[in-house]
């Protein structure tokens, strides 16, 4: 069985360097992942784009890509950025509006 790789998303994006989310996703390619977003204070468009691209890539490979501990502030950020607040819920994990169609894949 393939090991689940877990990551806890920092409360805010590091604007002075690479967000730790990117190296985590690159290192976890081709493996199921779980990302806790409980500490995210404000979801920005850059992070959302990274999550949407990753979600699509993992879905195309048929691997688990789950966000856990989704807070109300994270859901509010999804809504503010044009996605349903339930987009990353297990029941709403399918392709939805704004799912980064045509966006560049994680390298």
Secondary structure, DSSP 4 states (H G I P E B T S, - for coil): -PPPEEEE--SS--TTS--HHHHHHHHTTTS-EEEE-TT-S---HHHHHHHHHHHHHHHHTT--EEEES--HHHHHHHHHTTS-TTTTSGGG-S--TT--TTPPPP-
